Amino acid sequence: MKEYNYDYSEYSDIMDIHKNGEITSGSVELGDFTLDFGKNNEVVGLEIEHASEFFNNVDINKESLTEIQDVQLITDKRNPQCQLLFLNLKFPIVVKKIPIPMTITS
């Protein structure tokens, strides 16, 4: 079983990612990004509006978004006051680690 559910809608150009079995207890919207937090204030979900624009900036075209095989949200917690968020996308041939342009403060 995959750790995250994900969906990309070509029609609305929104990518939605959510950790399996986690309930959202709160959300924060920052521009085209919505972060969902679980009961322990950890990131359990991410929604990206205008996803093709965002991913085009990191050399992933709109057609490739329909070929994603797996996704994972990674929180870099080395600095507890300012955590970084990354998105791992698994494609048929390559895995890309993409930084999400925001920090999570505790």
Secondary structure, 3 states (H helix, E strand, C coil): CCCEEEEEECCCCEEEEEECCCCCCEEEEECCEEEEECCCCCEEEEEEECHHHHHHCCCCCHHHHHHCCEEEEEEECCCCCEEEEEEEEECCCCEEEEEEEEEEEC
